[in-house]
Amino acid sequence: MLRKSLVVGLAVVMAGCGGGSGGGESAPVDVALSGVIDIEAGTRVDVDTADSLMLSSTPETDPQSLPQEFILAGYVSGSSGFYPGDSGLPSTEYFADTEDIFSIPMVPGQTVSLQAFSTRAGQSSLSMQLSDPDDIGAPPIDSDATSDTVSRISVTLPGDETEGIYRVQVLAGSSRPVLYILTTSAVSLSASKAAFEWPAHKFAEGEALVTLEDEQSFPGAISAKMSALGMAKARGLGQGLWQVRMSESQSQGQGSGAGQTLAWIERLRRQASVKSAVPNYLAETQVTSPTPINEPIYADPALGQQWHYELLNAPIAWQLSSDAGAGVRVAVLDTGLFGQPPENWHLDLNANVGDGYDFVSDEYDNDGDPGPDSNPSDPGNSVGSSVYHGTHVAGTVSAAVNDTGGAGVAFNSTLVPVRVLGEGGTGSSADLLAALNWVNDDGTGKIRAQVINLSLGGLPYIQSLQDAINLGTGRGAIYVAAAGNAASSTPSYPAAFANVFAVSAVDGAGVLSSYSNFGDWVDLAAPGGDASRDGNADGRGDLVSSTSASVLDGDSAPSATYGLLQGTSMAAPHASGVLALMKSENGALDYAAVNAMLQAGKLTVSSCDNPCRNDELGWGLMDAGKSVLAASDTPVTDLLTASPVIASLSTEGALSITVVLEVYGESPTPVSIDSVQLESSAPWLSVGPVEPTGSGTRFTLDLGLIPEELETGVSERTALQISYTGNEPRTLEIPVIGQQPADQALRNAGRHFVLLVDPVPEGDIFTTVSQATVEVVNGQYQFSFRPDDGVEPRFLSEVPPGDYFLVAGSDLDNDGLICHAGEACAEYPVAGLREEITITAGEAIQGIRMTTSYSRPTISAQSPDVLPRPGFEGYRLLSTEPGQENTKSIR
Amino acid sequence: MTLLSRCLSLTLAGASLMVAGCATSQPQVETDEGAPLARQISQSANCGLTAPGHVLLKSVSDVGRLEGLQGRTLPLAPLRAVDFDREHVVLAALGQKPTGGYSVTLVSSAITDDTLELFVRVREPEPGMLVTQALTTPCAAIAVTASGWSDIRITSGQNNR
């Protein structure tokens, strides 16, 4: 028997890690270990298991509705009784539940499979029947039963039956209890990848916007030159930009007008005398010009997470902003960028990267060229894999809108990459000072960047850094810094310097992240994520997606990718991006002006009456829409906005939704709705009228899902194009998604017992030391263990310092064991692969995440070489007696 | 600390490591074939293991189960490349840390009284050091000999700059 023992040194390290992380306070002491258990997709549980019947309920007689794709664990028993009290296990009770009835949408040929599992009470049996609920009294359409040798049975809807809702009954075959897993066959339980497709943006056929090289050297010769290039000159748009038409000689080829136009533009771009040539995008699409909403990561939740932009109210800011930060330079003082200068950066950053510098001195440098140089490339760590922290931060500021990956808040702003952190993401205050001084002066006494992002910390107060910041502030620069991740109120520098906006982090619900610093020196909050929470109820921990790099399997070198991180490092660039949007609206804005707006409540949403502040969120959670509006010299007063920004309809979520259309701002101009059109055919969507008719500042529009027009497991997508007129004609585009199923919130694997067990088994038995009981909430379980305080009453969830396995599961047959066949089981970090967790006095371990499932890695066809667990009976519960779930008198 | 003082002393001043045996039998420092008992094959700041401790991987399919760990950037290809008939893989994890600047590195290994001891150096940022402000989950991936031991113990020392 393998015995895994104490990780002595790691515990020592845990106790000593607080001081070096930018703050000095330890985590809350009322929590020893906490986290979240997710549930595998499609998971459901029988409503009347022995575990639920024990909690004073009679067996359910009404059918339980199930989706078309599911996996369910159930329990039936012909009578009540007691399990034998043997091998140290208690003699717990089981309850009579002679049948379970389910309503299942089925199509001809579909099969529902069942696998039965005997319990501690002994060998048992069951049967199942498929019948038409509208044809009472008729014999079953199909039936099957287990036997001594057959535990896996099924019923199938014949091909000549009609699609509809059918009844599946599971009947106890003996007096003893039996567990079973019921599942639909021939369907994958993992949701299909969403198949979102967006059409290319519309442009004027036969037209282009062109800039010529050396135009000034050919005065009077423009027409001749254009003619030679197959262009018919239309009109000058100023600053060397010409709107031109394709001459007839160029349009004699095959294909559509649009295709010919694009081919012509490509030919123009190959001409040496043409500096640039782009399609003339139609006016309506210029209004709703491509924004991050159109990007793949934004459009496909399976690819990443973009909740942080919704929370920031960025979609409205993108409508309000005239140019998404174009012309504003944002310096990112960080680990540098993945890639190489001058134009071989991450594909999603390349278009926006300007000249930068590397200030990492010899001691921290690992880029093969020790000491400062002009290449701000992030080489990654010299050993092991790398985080590419600076690449992630830069992407949040200014990843481009280019039909690839995601996009930044100010997706047209220019990045100034300044490398100040080297190996492992560490650096020195001297390097930071050199970098700040470089940004402060381009050699002519002017700043190199208008916004400076500092997703770094850990420093004490240093006067020379404050002086450099003061100098830059005087030249118009605005500094933004991460408040730090020590869950502490101790000021962290550079965030706590004067003339720096200190940004704390919030989760998907806008609540301060569990790790975020706070205090009277925090100025505002922005999304930074929190993997231990699912604040936006999307079934996932809240992390921030952005540009990154990683070594893909089969490769030896890293490639440009996208990654998920959390931290105040992620919050700061959201604020920097918004400031870039503001600076592009009003270049005169400086720290003092922005700070005055902040304190007047013009840049944030606040939980209290505006304006006000608190130590957690400062002056509130940054609102990009309000901020851009506040910065604008000539604010747009007739901009229609939609809530929700994206309408998502689902067979297991909202079947209908009311979209509120509202003119944005404090002094809105009334608009009238001219038309509502769908971008593409969508038979699965019903669109109601816009109400009220006529001119106004607030309208509603009902959208409904027509499920029978949707293919199971395939997401459909279109967009509503709402044309309206206020001060001028505009178009609002609202993406609409229809899908089935999105079942996260409906997942349920039954009441779960979360155990900390001694990793060293006694024989075959793991000794349970501590236990927490949790119910499902929004498709997941949240658990928490508290430190053992050594005093009575001693709670089951109290845990002394030591090493443990963390496991969880349901006890559907109420036999005092979890994680045996027929019940849900989770093991940290993943089932079948237990990690010894070291719990140390005075240190909270938070943010643990694992997944519970009825399936076991040992029965996976994909992993035949997984070792079995001979003799493993499950993990033992400390107490299953009613009324005694929470305390114990003896440990 | 009890085990630490019973079996070895770890001196980290000046980044030097001194191991003084005090156990009942002579430590074994290489396999019978003369190969190292343990070798570091990778490390990462983002292993996805949010709790401090260690994971033992005994097969390629064990490695595959790491794929779903949230926030993992630890490449799995070097782990899959291990010959699991001869070696197993230990992930020594520090748990979730508030910033960058943490790492775990294997220093040495020995088998004493049937226990495989892995001595690792943990680096963490010194107070006042400038560090990234994204959470990390550092770990080291260490290939260890698959035979000759029944217990495993990981002992670490801090080795700041």
Interface residues (C-beta under 8 A of the other chain):
Chain A: M1 L2 R3 K4 S5 L6 V7 V8 G9 L10 A11 V12 V13 M14 G16 C17 G19 G20 S21 G22 G23 L33 G35 D334 T335 E363 N381 V383 G384 S385 S386 V387 H389 H392 V420 L421 G424 G425 T426 G427 S428 S429 D431 L432 S455 L456 G457 G458 L459 P460 A482 G484 N485 A486 A487 Y515 A531 G541 L543 S548 S550 V551 D553 G554 D555 G563 L564 L565 Q566 G567 T568 S569 M570 A572 D803 L806 Y828 P829 V830 A831 G832 L833 R834 E835 E836 I837 T838 T840 I845 Q846 G847 I848 R849 T851 P857 Q862 S863 P864 D865 V866 L867
Chain B: M1 T2 L3 L4 L10 S42 Q43 S44 A45 N46 G48 L49 T50 A51 P52 G53 H54 V55 L56 L57 K58 S59 V60 S61 D62 G64 R65 L66 G68 L69 Q70 G71 T73 L74 P75 L76 A77 L91 A92 A93 L94 G95 Q96 K97 P98 T99 G100 G101 Y102 S103 T105 T115 V120 V122 R123 E124 P125 E126 P127 G128 M129 L130 V131 T132 Q133 A134 L135 T136 A140 S150 D151 I152 R153 I154 T155 S156 G157 Q158 N160 R161
